[in-house]
């Protein structure tokens, strides 16, 4: 699964890009959305007084714990998240499986975000690179998709098989109804009606708040 490019068409509205940009440009709303994203993932902690930098630190701790728990659950040896994009073979099999699942999921999330009119380059928790909002949105669902898919794949066969990883990931995405949930979750984040990949004659989102 890959995502290479997205072209703008003249019959699409610019409602969602304006809503996204307005929320990102407002420091209070940007922090509110970042906190909401974190709360959606880890609902058992208080984030109301946390800065974005503190949220990133908390995220790192939580994700490391998730990986450790999955390793124990599936009987897969786990040391740490470690990979080098320039040297695939230097990673162990579980890290290769995680990278495979993440790459495929990022492509899917990119397609959804672009088709709905959101801006991949304006993230709320992530801010580096060209697609920080893709990482923000993907992180909302990794704990029920890419992370278990990776460990389930390596449990099935200790060698990383990319096709098997993608097959299990696809199954989890379908079972968890990620494609049905994502547009609704994004609309809730921005306080709009649910966006659809339609032309200017379609239903517009509500006014910018």
Buried (B, 14 or more C-beta within 10 A) or exposed (E): EEBEEEEEEEEBBEBBBBBBBEBBEEEEBBBBBBBBBBBBBBEEEEBEEBEBEEBBEBBEEBBEEBBEEBBEEBEBEBEEBEBEEEEEEEBBBBBBBBBBBBBBBBBBBBBBBBBBBBBBEBBBBBBEEEBBBBBBBBBBBBBBBBBBBBBBBBBEEEEBBBEBBBEBBBEBBEEEEBEEEBBEBBBEBBBBEEBBEBEEEEEBBEEBE
